[in-house]
Amino acid sequence: MTTADDRTEQAAEHPFGPELGPLVDEVRRLAAAVGQKAQEASADTLISLAGFADRLREQQPDVYGHLAAAGSGLAAVGGELVAAYRAAVAGHEHRWTAGDPARSERIDLDTPDGPSDKQ
């Protein structure tokens, strides 16, 4: 038979009652496991982001500088992001637009009378 002292002891053990106590314990274990996995994933993400930042700093120092300034709040964020974009594509745009245009190449099409001689 259950006495009042036993019920008080069980209530102190499980604040939600004896019926929900095991469920609450399972939810706590699940939350702990999910939290641990989230920490592991965030650590992996931070490591890969640090590697990306190092490569960006070495390969595109102008872009890195603008992104760092945008993140530090020293300047208008929008302006720094635009400047980072410009710095990233400036070299490519120059390469695409500079230099001599492609030379024209004569294409031997079929003559109106018949197929080409180059078969």
Biopython code that builds the backbone (N, CA, C, O; Angstrom):
import numpy as np
from Bio.PDB.StructureBuilder import StructureBuilder

atoms = [
    (1, "MET", "N", (0.831, -1.168, 0.000)),
    (1, "MET", "CA", (0.000, 0.000, 0.000)),
    (1, "MET", "C", (0.878, 1.234, 0.000)),
    (1, "MET", "O", (1.934, 1.259, 0.633)),
    (2, "THR", "N", (0.438, 2.249, -0.709)),
    (2, "THR", "CA", (1.217, 3.460, -0.854)),
    (2, "THR", "C", (0.834, 4.448, 0.234)),
    (2, "THR", "O", (-0.347, 4.710, 0.463)),
    (3, "THR", "N", (1.824, 4.982, 0.889)),
    (3, "THR", "CA", (1.552, 5.973, 1.927)),
    (3, "THR", "C", (1.771, 7.359, 1.366)),
    (3, "THR", "O", (2.267, 7.514, 0.250)),
    (4, "ALA", "N", (1.408, 8.350, 2.126)),
    (4, "ALA", "CA", (1.572, 9.743, 1.701)),
    (4, "ALA", "C", (3.047, 10.074, 1.550)),
    (4, "ALA", "O", (3.427, 10.861, 0.683)),
    (5, "ASP", "N", (3.876, 9.473, 2.392)),
    (5, "ASP", "CA", (5.316, 9.732, 2.296)),
    (5, "ASP", "C", (5.878, 9.180, 0.991)),
    (5, "ASP", "O", (6.736, 9.813, 0.377)),
    (6, "ASP", "N", (5.410, 8.010, 0.555)),
    (6, "ASP", "CA", (5.867, 7.422, -0.701)),
    (6, "ASP", "C", (5.474, 8.304, -1.881)),
    (6, "ASP", "O", (6.258, 8.508, -2.808)),
    (7, "ARG", "N", (4.241, 8.828, -1.834)),
    (7, "ARG", "CA", (3.780, 9.686, -2.936)),
    (7, "ARG", "C", (4.579, 10.984, -2.981)),
    (7, "ARG", "O", (4.905, 11.470, -4.064)),
    (8, "THR", "N", (4.893, 11.542, -1.834)),
    (8, "THR", "CA", (5.679, 12.771, -1.779)),
    (8, "THR", "C", (7.077, 12.507, -2.328)),
    (8, "THR", "O", (7.647, 13.336, -3.038)),
    (9, "GLU", "N", (7.618, 11.340, -1.988)),
    (9, "GLU", "CA", (8.938, 10.971, -2.478)),
    (9, "GLU", "C", (8.934, 10.814, -4.000)),
    (9, "GLU", "O", (9.857, 11.274, -4.672)),
    (10, "GLN", "N", (7.907, 10.172, -4.540)),
    (10, "GLN", "CA", (7.810, 9.997, -5.986)),
    (10, "GLN", "C", (7.591, 11.332, -6.684)),
    (10, "GLN", "O", (8.144, 11.572, -7.757)),
    (11, "ALA", "N", (6.787, 12.199, -6.079)),
    (11, "ALA", "CA", (6.540, 13.509, -6.682)),
    (11, "ALA", "C", (7.819, 14.327, -6.700)),
    (11, "ALA", "O", (8.064, 15.067, -7.653)),
    (12, "ALA", "N", (8.637, 14.208, -5.666)),
    (12, "ALA", "CA", (9.902, 14.935, -5.649)),
    (12, "ALA", "C", (10.853, 14.353, -6.684)),
    (12, "ALA", "O", (11.664, 15.065, -7.276)),
    (13, "GLU", "N", (10.739, 13.051, -6.890)),
    (13, "GLU", "CA", (11.592, 12.389, -7.861)),
    (13, "GLU", "C", (11.203, 12.782, -9.283)),
    (13, "GLU", "O", (12.080, 13.050, -10.104)),
    (14, "HIS", "N", (9.923, 12.822, -9.587)),
    (14, "HIS", "CA", (9.409, 13.195, -10.901)),
    (14, "HIS", "C", (8.374, 14.294, -10.723)),
    (14, "HIS", "O", (7.243, 14.009, -10.331)),
    (15, "PRO", "N", (8.730, 15.541, -11.001)),
    (15, "PRO", "CA", (7.791, 16.644, -10.778)),
    (15, "PRO", "C", (6.524, 16.542, -11.622)),
    (15, "PRO", "O", (5.520, 17.176, -11.294)),
    (16, "PHE", "N", (6.546, 15.759, -12.703)),
    (16, "PHE", "CA", (5.360, 15.636, -13.546)),
    (16, "PHE", "C", (4.530, 14.412, -13.183)),
    (16, "PHE", "O", (3.557, 14.095, -13.867)),
    (17, "GLY", "N", (4.904, 13.734, -12.127)),
    (17, "GLY", "CA", (4.151, 12.575, -11.680)),
    (17, "GLY", "C", (4.779, 11.286, -12.152)),
    (17, "GLY", "O", (5.626, 11.287, -13.046)),
    (18, "PRO", "N", (4.360, 10.174, -11.543)),
    (18, "PRO", "CA", (4.960, 8.889, -11.884)),
    (18, "PRO", "C", (4.632, 8.426, -13.298)),
    (18, "PRO", "O", (5.392, 7.655, -13.884)),
    (19, "GLU", "N", (3.504, 8.886, -13.860)),
    (19, "GLU", "CA", (3.144, 8.450, -15.209)),
    (19, "GLU", "C", (4.041, 9.097, -16.265)),
    (19, "GLU", "O", (4.455, 8.446, -17.224)),
    (20, "LEU", "N", (4.331, 10.372, -16.079)),
    (20, "LEU", "CA", (5.115, 11.106, -17.074)),
    (20, "LEU", "C", (6.611, 11.113, -16.776)),
    (20, "LEU", "O", (7.406, 11.545, -17.611)),
    (21, "GLY", "N", (6.993, 10.648, -15.618)),
    (21, "GLY", "CA", (8.402, 10.662, -15.231)),
    (21, "GLY", "C", (9.322, 9.988, -16.232)),
    (21, "GLY", "O", (10.305, 10.599, -16.650)),
    (22, "PRO", "N", (9.042, 8.740, -16.638)),
    (22, "PRO", "CA", (9.919, 8.084, -17.618)),
    (22, "PRO", "C", (9.957, 8.814, -18.965)),
    (22, "PRO", "O", (10.999, 8.878, -19.616)),
    (23, "LEU", "N", (8.817, 9.357, -19.368)),
    (23, "LEU", "CA", (8.782, 10.107, -20.630)),
    (23, "LEU", "C", (9.658, 11.353, -20.543)),
    (23, "LEU", "O", (10.391, 11.670, -21.480)),
    (24, "VAL", "N", (9.580, 12.051, -19.422)),
    (24, "VAL", "CA", (10.402, 13.246, -19.221)),
    (24, "VAL", "C", (11.884, 12.872, -19.240)),
    (24, "VAL", "O", (12.702, 13.591, -19.813)),
    (25, "ASP", "N", (12.222, 11.757, -18.618)),
    (25, "ASP", "CA", (13.621, 11.309, -18.630)),
    (25, "ASP", "C", (14.096, 11.007, -20.047)),
    (25, "ASP", "O", (15.221, 11.348, -20.413)),
    (26, "GLU", "N", (13.241, 10.369, -20.842)),
    (26, "GLU", "CA", (13.595, 10.073, -22.232)),
    (26, "GLU", "C", (13.793, 11.354, -23.033)),
    (26, "GLU", "O", (14.722, 11.455, -23.835)),
    (27, "VAL", "N", (12.919, 12.331, -22.812)),
    (27, "VAL", "CA", (13.048, 13.610, -23.522)),
    (27, "VAL", "C", (14.349, 14.298, -23.123)),
    (27, "VAL", "O", (15.022, 14.889, -23.968)),
    (28, "ARG", "N", (14.705, 14.227, -21.853)),
    (28, "ARG", "CA", (15.974, 14.821, -21.401)),
    (28, "ARG", "C", (17.165, 14.143, -22.078)),
    (28, "ARG", "O", (18.095, 14.815, -22.523)),
    (29, "ARG", "N", (17.133, 12.819, -22.152)),
    (29, "ARG", "CA", (18.230, 12.098, -22.809)),
    (29, "ARG", "C", (18.301, 12.448, -24.295)),
    (29, "ARG", "O", (19.385, 12.624, -24.852)),
    (30, "LEU", "N", (17.130, 12.545, -24.928)),
    (30, "LEU", "CA", (17.096, 12.920, -26.343)),
    (30, "LEU", "C", (17.666, 14.324, -26.541)),
    (30, "LEU", "O", (18.462, 14.551, -27.452)),
    (31, "ALA", "N", (17.259, 15.261, -25.688)),
    (31, "ALA", "CA", (17.762, 16.630, -25.802)),
    (31, "ALA", "C", (19.276, 16.673, -25.596)),
    (31, "ALA", "O", (19.974, 17.418, -26.283)),
    (32, "ALA", "N", (19.780, 15.883, -24.661)),
    (32, "ALA", "CA", (21.229, 15.848, -24.426)),
    (32, "ALA", "C", (21.959, 15.286, -25.643)),
    (32, "ALA", "O", (23.005, 15.802, -26.035)),
    (33, "ALA", "N", (21.406, 14.224, -26.241)),
    (33, "ALA", "CA", (22.045, 13.630, -27.421)),
    (33, "ALA", "C", (22.010, 14.586, -28.605)),
    (33, "ALA", "O", (22.999, 14.719, -29.327)),
    (34, "VAL", "N", (20.878, 15.252, -28.807)),
    (34, "VAL", "CA", (20.766, 16.211, -29.912)),
    (34, "VAL", "C", (21.715, 17.383, -29.684)),
    (34, "VAL", "O", (22.364, 17.849, -30.620)),
    (35, "GLY", "N", (21.796, 17.854, -28.453)),
    (35, "GLY", "CA", (22.711, 18.950, -28.143)),
    (35, "GLY", "C", (24.160, 18.584, -28.397)),
    (35, "GLY", "O", (24.934, 19.395, -28.904)),
    (36, "GLN", "N", (24.527, 17.355, -28.041)),
    (36, "GLN", "CA", (25.899, 16.906, -28.277)),
    (36, "GLN", "C", (26.194, 16.835, -29.769)),
    (36, "GLN", "O", (27.255, 17.275, -30.213)),
    (37, "LYS", "N", (25.265, 16.286, -30.546)),
    (37, "LYS", "CA", (25.464, 16.205, -32.003)),
    (37, "LYS", "C", (25.541, 17.603, -32.611)),
    (37, "LYS", "O", (26.335, 17.839, -33.521)),
    (38, "ALA", "N", (24.727, 18.527, -32.118)),
    (38, "ALA", "CA", (24.760, 19.899, -32.635)),
    (38, "ALA", "C", (26.107, 20.551, -32.342)),
    (38, "ALA", "O", (26.641, 21.272, -33.185)),
    (39, "GLN", "N", (26.657, 20.305, -31.160)),
    (39, "GLN", "CA", (27.975, 20.855, -30.834)),
    (39, "GLN", "C", (29.049, 20.271, -31.743)),
    (39, "GLN", "O", (29.930, 20.995, -32.208)),
    (40, "GLU", "N", (28.981, 18.977, -31.997)),
    (40, "GLU", "CA", (29.961, 18.351, -32.887)),
    (40, "GLU", "C", (29.856, 18.915, -34.296)),
    (40, "GLU", "O", (30.868, 19.191, -34.939)),
    (41, "ALA", "N", (28.622, 19.085, -34.774)),
    (41, "ALA", "CA", (28.425, 19.627, -36.120)),
    (41, "ALA", "C", (28.893, 21.070, -36.201)),
    (41, "ALA", "O", (29.502, 21.471, -37.193)),
    (42, "SER", "N", (28.614, 21.854, -35.162)),
    (42, "SER", "CA", (29.043, 23.253, -35.206)),
    (42, "SER", "C", (30.560, 23.351, -35.136)),
    (42, "SER", "O", (31.147, 24.247, -35.744)),
    (43, "ALA", "N", (31.199, 22.455, -34.413)),
    (43, "ALA", "CA", (32.662, 22.464, -34.365)),
    (43, "ALA", "C", (33.238, 22.144, -35.738)),
    (43, "ALA", "O", (34.190, 22.788, -36.179)),
    (44, "ASP", "N", (32.663, 21.147, -36.417)),
    (44, "ASP", "CA", (33.124, 20.815, -37.768)),
    (44, "ASP", "C", (32.903, 21.983, -38.718)),
    (44, "ASP", "O", (33.757, 22.280, -39.553)),
    (45, "THR", "N", (31.761, 22.643, -38.591)),
    (45, "THR", "CA", (31.453, 23.790, -39.448)),
    (45, "THR", "C", (32.436, 24.924, -39.195)),
    (45, "THR", "O", (32.916, 25.554, -40.138)),
    (46, "LEU", "N", (32.737, 25.186, -37.929)),
    (46, "LEU", "CA", (33.683, 26.259, -37.617)),
    (46, "LEU", "C", (35.068, 25.954, -38.169)),
    (46, "LEU", "O", (35.763, 26.849, -38.649)),
    (47, "ILE", "N", (35.465, 24.697, -38.099)),
    (47, "ILE", "CA", (36.777, 24.323, -38.636)),
    (47, "ILE", "C", (36.812, 24.535, -40.143)),
    (47, "ILE", "O", (37.785, 25.071, -40.673)),
    (48, "SER", "N", (35.749, 24.114, -40.838)),
    (48, "SER", "CA", (35.739, 24.290, -42.293)),
    (48, "SER", "C", (35.632, 25.762, -42.664)),
    (48, "SER", "O", (36.220, 26.187, -43.658)),
    (49, "LEU", "N", (34.887, 26.554, -41.881)),
    (49, "LEU", "CA", (34.805, 27.991, -42.159)),
    (49, "LEU", "C", (36.144, 28.679, -41.910)),
    (49, "LEU", "O", (36.508, 29.609, -42.630)),
    (50, "ALA", "N", (36.866, 28.232, -40.907)),
    (50, "ALA", "CA", (38.186, 28.811, -40.651)),
    (50, "ALA", "C", (39.120, 28.517, -41.817)),
    (50, "ALA", "O", (39.893, 29.381, -42.230)),
    (51, "GLY", "N", (39.050, 27.305, -42.346)),
    (51, "GLY", "CA", (39.861, 26.968, -43.518)),
    (51, "GLY", "C", (39.478, 27.801, -44.720)),
    (51, "GLY", "O", (40.343, 28.244, -45.476)),
    (52, "PHE", "N", (38.178, 28.019, -44.902)),
    (52, "PHE", "CA", (37.705, 28.855, -46.006)),
    (52, "PHE", "C", (38.204, 30.284, -45.839)),
    (52, "PHE", "O", (38.643, 30.906, -46.806)),
    (53, "ALA", "N", (38.139, 30.806, -44.618)),
    (53, "ALA", "CA", (38.598, 32.174, -44.372)),
    (53, "ALA", "C", (40.091, 32.303, -44.660)),
    (53, "ALA", "O", (40.528, 33.304, -45.226)),
    (54, "ASP", "N", (40.870, 31.302, -44.276)),
    (54, "ASP", "CA", (42.312, 31.342, -44.553)),
    (54, "ASP", "C", (42.588, 31.346, -46.052)),
    (54, "ASP", "O", (43.419, 32.116, -46.534)),
    (55, "ARG", "N", (41.884, 30.475, -46.793)),
    (55, "ARG", "CA", (42.077, 30.440, -48.254)),
    (55, "ARG", "C", (41.640, 31.757, -48.884)),
    (55, "ARG", "O", (42.304, 32.260, -49.790)),
    (56, "LEU", "N", (40.532, 32.316, -48.413)),
    (56, "LEU", "CA", (40.044, 33.583, -48.961)),
    (56, "LEU", "C", (41.044, 34.700, -48.681)),
    (56, "LEU", "O", (41.307, 35.533, -49.548)),
    (57, "ARG", "N", (41.599, 34.719, -47.475)),
    (57, "ARG", "CA", (42.572, 35.755, -47.117)),
    (57, "ARG", "C", (43.811, 35.663, -47.995)),
    (57, "ARG", "O", (44.374, 36.688, -48.377)),
    (58, "GLU", "N", (44.244, 34.442, -48.322)),
    (58, "GLU", "CA", (45.431, 34.266, -49.158)),
    (58, "GLU", "C", (45.154, 34.560, -50.628)),
    (58, "GLU", "O", (45.955, 35.218, -51.291)),
    (59, "GLN", "N", (44.023, 34.075, -51.141)),
    (59, "GLN", "CA", (43.752, 34.169, -52.572)),
    (59, "GLN", "C", (43.061, 35.466, -52.969)),
    (59, "GLN", "O", (43.293, 35.966, -54.070)),
    (60, "GLN", "N", (42.234, 36.017, -52.119)),
    (60, "GLN", "CA", (41.476, 37.237, -52.433)),
    (60, "GLN", "C", (41.548, 38.202, -51.246)),
    (60, "GLN", "O", (40.547, 38.381, -50.552)),
    (61, "PRO", "N", (42.695, 38.823, -50.995)),
    (61, "PRO", "CA", (42.810, 39.682, -49.810)),
    (61, "PRO", "C", (41.860, 40.874, -49.831)),
    (61, "PRO", "O", (41.394, 41.299, -48.774)),
    (62, "ASP", "N", (41.559, 41.427, -51.012)),
    (62, "ASP", "CA", (40.629, 42.557, -51.075)),
    (62, "ASP", "C", (39.228, 42.135, -50.645)),
    (62, "ASP", "O", (38.569, 42.827, -49.870)),
    (63, "VAL", "N", (38.787, 41.001, -51.153)),
    (63, "VAL", "CA", (37.458, 40.490, -50.793)),
    (63, "VAL", "C", (37.405, 40.214, -49.297)),
    (63, "VAL", "O", (36.434, 40.574, -48.631)),
    (64, "TYR", "N", (38.440, 39.581, -48.769)),
    (64, "TYR", "CA", (38.485, 39.274, -47.344)),
    (64, "TYR", "C", (38.414, 40.553, -46.510)),
    (64, "TYR", "O", (37.696, 40.606, -45.511)),
    (65, "GLY", "N", (39.149, 41.569, -46.914)),
    (65, "GLY", "CA", (39.133, 42.830, -46.174)),
    (65, "GLY", "C", (37.759, 43.478, -46.152)),
    (65, "GLY", "O", (37.322, 43.976, -45.115)),
    (66, "HIS", "N", (37.077, 43.474, -47.289)),
    (66, "HIS", "CA", (35.738, 44.069, -47.335)),
    (66, "HIS", "C", (34.742, 43.268, -46.495)),
    (66, "HIS", "O", (33.913, 43.849, -45.794)),
    (67, "LEU", "N", (34.822, 41.940, -46.564)),
    (67, "LEU", "CA", (33.909, 41.125, -45.763)),
    (67, "LEU", "C", (34.191, 41.283, -44.272)),
    (67, "LEU", "O", (33.264, 41.298, -43.461)),
    (68, "ALA", "N", (35.457, 41.401, -43.911)),
    (68, "ALA", "CA", (35.803, 41.609, -42.505)),
    (68, "ALA", "C", (35.283, 42.953, -42.020)),
    (68, "ALA", "O", (34.785, 43.060, -40.899)),
    (69, "ALA", "N", (35.395, 43.985, -42.860)),
    (69, "ALA", "CA", (34.882, 45.301, -42.475)),
    (69, "ALA", "C", (33.362, 45.279, -42.359)),
    (69, "ALA", "O", (32.800, 45.935, -41.482)),
    (70, "ALA", "N", (32.691, 44.532, -43.234)),
    (70, "ALA", "CA", (31.230, 44.440, -43.166)),
    (70, "ALA", "C", (30.812, 43.729, -41.885)),
    (70, "ALA", "O", (29.798, 44.087, -41.285)),
    (71, "GLY", "N", (31.568, 42.741, -41.464)),
    (71, "GLY", "CA", (31.225, 41.997, -40.260)),
    (71, "GLY", "C", (31.568, 42.723, -38.980)),
    (71, "GLY", "O", (30.991, 42.427, -37.934)),
    (72, "SER", "N", (32.489, 43.663, -39.034)),
    (72, "SER", "CA", (32.904, 44.352, -37.815)),
    (72, "SER", "C", (32.034, 45.546, -37.481)),
    (72, "SER", "O", (32.108, 46.067, -36.369)),
    (73, "GLY", "N", (31.217, 45.989, -38.411)),
    (73, "GLY", "CA", (30.343, 47.120, -38.149)),
    (73, "GLY", "C", (31.045, 48.456, -38.263)),
    (73, "GLY", "O", (30.488, 49.478, -37.864)),
    (74, "LEU", "N", (32.267, 48.473, -38.805)),
    (74, "LEU", "CA", (32.999, 49.724, -38.934)),
    (74, "LEU", "C", (32.460, 50.589, -40.062)),
    (74, "LEU", "O", (32.620, 51.809, -40.035)),
    (75, "ALA", "N", (31.842, 49.991, -41.024)),
    (75, "ALA", "CA", (31.329, 50.734, -42.175)),
    (75, "ALA", "C", (29.925, 50.240, -42.472)),
    (75, "ALA", "O", (29.425, 49.311, -41.838)),
    (76, "ALA", "N", (29.308, 50.875, -43.441)),
    (76, "ALA", "CA", (27.983, 50.428, -43.857)),
    (76, "ALA", "C", (28.103, 49.023, -44.431)),
    (76, "ALA", "O", (28.882, 48.790, -45.355)),
    (77, "VAL", "N", (27.349, 48.109, -43.895)),
    (77, "VAL", "CA", (27.460, 46.705, -44.287)),
    (77, "VAL", "C", (27.152, 46.529, -45.763)),
    (77, "VAL", "O", (27.881, 45.825, -46.461)),
    (78, "GLY", "N", (26.088, 47.153, -46.253)),
    (78, "GLY", "CA", (25.712, 47.001, -47.658)),
    (78, "GLY", "C", (26.810, 47.462, -48.589)),
    (78, "GLY", "O", (27.109, 46.795, -49.580)),
    (79, "GLY", "N", (27.415, 48.598, -48.280)),
    (79, "GLY", "CA", (28.493, 49.118, -49.117)),
    (79, "GLY", "C", (29.695, 48.195, -49.135)),
    (79, "GLY", "O", (30.327, 48.012, -50.176)),
    (80, "GLU", "N", (30.011, 47.615, -47.992)),
    (80, "GLU", "CA", (31.153, 46.705, -47.922)),
    (80, "GLU", "C", (30.870, 45.406, -48.666)),
    (80, "GLU", "O", (31.769, 44.838, -49.285)),
    (81, "LEU", "N", (29.632, 44.934, -48.611)),
    (81, "LEU", "CA", (29.300, 43.716, -49.356)),
    (81, "LEU", "C", (29.383, 43.960, -50.853)),
    (81, "LEU", "O", (29.853, 43.100, -51.599)),
    (82, "VAL", "N", (28.927, 45.129, -51.298)),
    (82, "VAL", "CA", (29.036, 45.468, -52.720)),
    (82, "VAL", "C", (30.505, 45.582, -53.110)),
    (82, "VAL", "O", (30.908, 45.107, -54.172)),
    (83, "ALA", "N", (31.305, 46.210, -52.253)),
    (83, "ALA", "CA", (32.734, 46.340, -52.542)),
    (83, "ALA", "C", (33.404, 44.964, -52.583)),
    (83, "ALA", "O", (34.289, 44.735, -53.408)),
    (84, "ALA", "N", (32.995, 44.053, -51.707)),
    (84, "ALA", "CA", (33.552, 42.698, -51.734)),
    (84, "ALA", "C", (33.184, 41.998, -53.035)),
    (84, "ALA", "O", (34.014, 41.306, -53.625)),
    (85, "TYR", "N", (31.945, 42.173, -53.483)),
    (85, "TYR", "CA", (31.520, 41.579, -54.759)),
    (85, "TYR", "C", (32.345, 42.148, -55.905)),
    (85, "TYR", "O", (32.823, 41.407, -56.763)),
    (86, "ARG", "N", (32.509, 43.470, -55.913)),
    (86, "ARG", "CA", (33.302, 44.102, -56.981)),
    (86, "ARG", "C", (34.729, 43.580, -56.981)),
    (86, "ARG", "O", (35.294, 43.290, -58.036)),
    (87, "ALA", "N", (35.306, 43.463, -55.797)),
    (87, "ALA", "CA", (36.683, 42.971, -55.711)),
    (87, "ALA", "C", (36.770, 41.522, -56.193)),
    (87, "ALA", "O", (37.766, 41.126, -56.800)),
    (88, "ALA", "N", (35.737, 40.743, -55.925)),
    (88, "ALA", "CA", (35.761, 39.335, -56.330)),
    (88, "ALA", "C", (35.648, 39.173, -57.832)),
    (88, "ALA", "O", (36.287, 38.291, -58.406)),
    (89, "VAL", "N", (34.843, 40.010, -58.484)),
    (89, "VAL", "CA", (34.609, 39.816, -59.919)),
    (89, "VAL", "C", (35.442, 40.735, -60.794)),
    (89, "VAL", "O", (35.435, 40.590, -62.016)),
    (90, "ALA", "N", (36.161, 41.679, -60.198)),
    (90, "ALA", "CA", (36.913, 42.645, -61.004)),
    (90, "ALA", "C", (37.924, 41.950, -61.912)),
    (90, "ALA", "O", (38.015, 42.273, -63.097)),
    (91, "GLY", "N", (38.669, 41.016, -61.378)),
    (91, "GLY", "CA", (39.664, 40.315, -62.192)),
    (91, "GLY", "C", (39.026, 39.515, -63.306)),
    (91, "GLY", "O", (39.537, 39.480, -64.425)),
    (92, "HIS", "N", (37.922, 38.879, -63.006)),
    (92, "HIS", "CA", (37.237, 38.083, -64.025)),
    (92, "HIS", "C", (36.647, 38.976, -65.108)),
    (92, "HIS", "O", (36.743, 38.664, -66.295)),
    (93, "GLU", "N", (36.035, 40.090, -64.701)),
    (93, "GLU", "CA", (35.464, 41.003, -65.693)),
    (93, "GLU", "C", (36.550, 41.559, -66.598)),
    (93, "GLU", "O", (36.356, 41.688, -67.807)),
    (94, "HIS", "N", (37.684, 41.885, -66.013)),
    (94, "HIS", "CA", (38.784, 42.418, -66.807)),
    (94, "HIS", "C", (39.248, 41.371, -67.822)),
    (94, "HIS", "O", (39.499, 41.690, -68.984)),
    (95, "ARG", "N", (39.357, 40.149, -67.379)),
    (95, "ARG", "CA", (39.789, 39.073, -68.270)),
    (95, "ARG", "C", (38.767, 38.848, -69.380)),
    (95, "ARG", "O", (39.139, 38.592, -70.525)),
    (96, "TRP", "N", (37.477, 38.945, -69.042)),
    (96, "TRP", "CA", (36.434, 38.704, -70.034)),
    (96, "TRP", "C", (36.350, 39.819, -71.070)),
    (96, "TRP", "O", (36.068, 39.570, -72.242)),
    (97, "THR", "N", (36.598, 41.053, -70.627)),
    (97, "THR", "CA", (36.383, 42.195, -71.516)),
    (97, "THR", "C", (37.656, 42.720, -72.147)),
    (97, "THR", "O", (37.585, 43.471, -73.120)),
    (98, "ALA", "N", (38.810, 42.354, -71.633)),
    (98, "ALA", "CA", (40.062, 42.898, -72.157)),
    (98, "ALA", "C", (40.571, 42.071, -73.331)),
    (98, "ALA", "O", (40.125, 40.953, -73.589)),
    (99, "GLY", "N", (41.514, 42.668, -74.016)),
    (99, "GLY", "CA", (42.172, 41.947, -75.095)),
    (99, "GLY", "C", (41.437, 42.072, -76.414)),
    (99, "GLY", "O", (40.388, 42.706, -76.530)),
    (100, "ASP", "N", (42.038, 41.439, -77.390)),
    (100, "ASP", "CA", (41.458, 41.467, -78.730)),
    (100, "ASP", "C", (40.217, 40.589, -78.774)),
    (100, "ASP", "O", (40.155, 39.548, -78.120)),
    (101, "PRO", "N", (39.254, 41.009, -79.532)),
    (101, "PRO", "CA", (38.097, 40.136, -79.700)),
    (101, "PRO", "C", (38.517, 38.880, -80.455)),
    (101, "PRO", "O", (39.541, 38.866, -81.138)),
    (102, "ALA", "N", (37.749, 37.874, -80.329)),
    (102, "ALA", "CA", (38.069, 36.618, -81.014)),
    (102, "ALA", "C", (38.110, 36.853, -82.513)),
    (102, "ALA", "O", (37.263, 37.541, -83.083)),
    (103, "ARG", "N", (39.121, 36.259, -83.132)),
    (103, "ARG", "CA", (39.237, 36.413, -84.579)),
    (103, "ARG", "C", (38.131, 35.633, -85.263)),
    (103, "ARG", "O", (37.688, 34.589, -84.785)),
    (104, "SER", "N", (37.705, 36.159, -86.377)),
    (104, "SER", "CA", (36.663, 35.449, -87.113)),
    (104, "SER", "C", (37.285, 34.255, -87.816)),
    (104, "SER", "O", (38.443, 34.292, -88.232)),
    (105, "GLU", "N", (36.526, 33.238, -87.936)),
    (105, "GLU", "CA", (36.997, 32.020, -88.561)),
    (105, "GLU", "C", (36.061, 31.688, -89.712)),
    (105, "GLU", "O", (34.837, 31.721, -89.588)),
    (106, "ARG", "N", (36.681, 31.371, -90.819)),
    (106, "ARG", "CA", (35.875, 31.048, -91.990)),
    (106, "ARG", "C", (35.298, 29.656, -91.809)),
    (106, "ARG", "O", (36.028, 28.703, -91.537)),
    (107, "ILE", "N", (34.007, 29.544, -91.960)),
    (107, "ILE", "CA", (33.323, 28.267, -91.843)),
    (107, "ILE", "C", (32.895, 27.849, -93.237)),
    (107, "ILE", "O", (32.185, 28.577, -93.931)),
    (108, "ASP", "N", (33.336, 26.675, -93.632)),
    (108, "ASP", "CA", (33.022, 26.169, -94.959)),
    (108, "ASP", "C", (31.656, 25.489, -94.917)),
    (108, "ASP", "O", (31.517, 24.379, -94.405)),
    (109, "LEU", "N", (30.666, 26.163, -95.456)),
    (109, "LEU", "CA", (29.326, 25.601, -95.507)),
    (109, "LEU", "C", (29.115, 24.904, -96.836)),
    (109, "LEU", "O", (29.868, 25.095, -97.790)),
    (110, "ASP", "N", (28.110, 24.121, -96.871)),
    (110, "ASP", "CA", (27.786, 23.466, -98.140)),
    (110, "ASP", "C", (27.519, 24.525, -99.194)),
    (110, "ASP", "O", (26.901, 25.556, -98.925)),
    (111, "THR", "N", (27.991, 24.253, -100.380)),
    (111, "THR", "CA", (27.723, 25.186, -101.482)),
    (111, "THR", "C", (26.262, 25.046, -101.884)),
    (111, "THR", "O", (25.637, 24.018, -101.622)),
    (112, "PRO", "N", (25.726, 26.066, -102.511)),
    (112, "PRO", "CA", (24.312, 25.976, -102.890)),
    (112, "PRO", "C", (24.024, 24.795, -103.828)),
    (112, "PRO", "O", (22.905, 24.282, -103.844)),
    (113, "ASP", "N", (25.023, 24.361, -104.608)),
    (113, "ASP", "CA", (24.808, 23.284, -105.574)),
    (113, "ASP", "C", (24.873, 21.892, -104.938)),
    (113, "ASP", "O", (24.242, 20.959, -105.434)),
    (114, "GLY", "N", (25.618, 21.747, -103.864)),
    (114, "GLY", "CA", (25.781, 20.413, -103.308)),
    (114, "GLY", "C", (26.609, 20.451, -102.044)),
    (114, "GLY", "O", (26.843, 21.525, -101.490)),
    (115, "PRO", "N", (27.061, 19.289, -101.573)),
    (115, "PRO", "CA", (27.841, 19.234, -100.342)),
    (115, "PRO", "C", (29.230, 19.832, -100.526)),
    (115, "PRO", "O", (29.696, 20.047, -101.645)),
    (116, "SER", "N", (29.859, 20.087, -99.422)),
    (116, "SER", "CA", (31.194, 20.664, -99.398)),
    (116, "SER", "C", (32.200, 19.680, -99.980)),
    (116, "SER", "O", (31.960, 18.473, -100.013)),
    (117, "ASP", "N", (33.332, 20.217, -100.438)),
    (117, "ASP", "CA", (34.403, 19.385, -100.971)),
    (117, "ASP", "C", (35.182, 18.687, -99.853)),
    (117, "ASP", "O", (35.926, 17.741, -100.111)),
    (118, "LYS", "N", (35.014, 19.149, -98.625)),
    (118, "LYS", "CA", (35.779, 18.611, -97.488)),
    (118, "LYS", "C", (34.998, 17.495, -96.796)),
    (118, "LYS", "O", (34.463, 17.698, -95.707)),
    (119, "GLN", "N", (34.934, 16.362, -97.398)),
    (119, "GLN", "CA", (34.253, 15.250, -96.731)),
    (119, "GLN", "C", (35.148, 14.091, -96.545)),
    (119, "GLN", "O", (34.731, 13.070, -95.998)),
]
sb = StructureBuilder()
sb.init_structure("model")
sb.init_model(0)
sb.init_chain("A")
sb.init_seg("    ")
for serial, (resi, resn, name, xyz) in enumerate(atoms, 1):
    if name == "N":
        sb.init_residue(resn, " ", resi, " ")
    sb.init_atom(name, np.array(xyz, "f"), 0.0, 1.0, " ", f" {name:<3s}", serial, name[0])
structure = sb.get_structure()
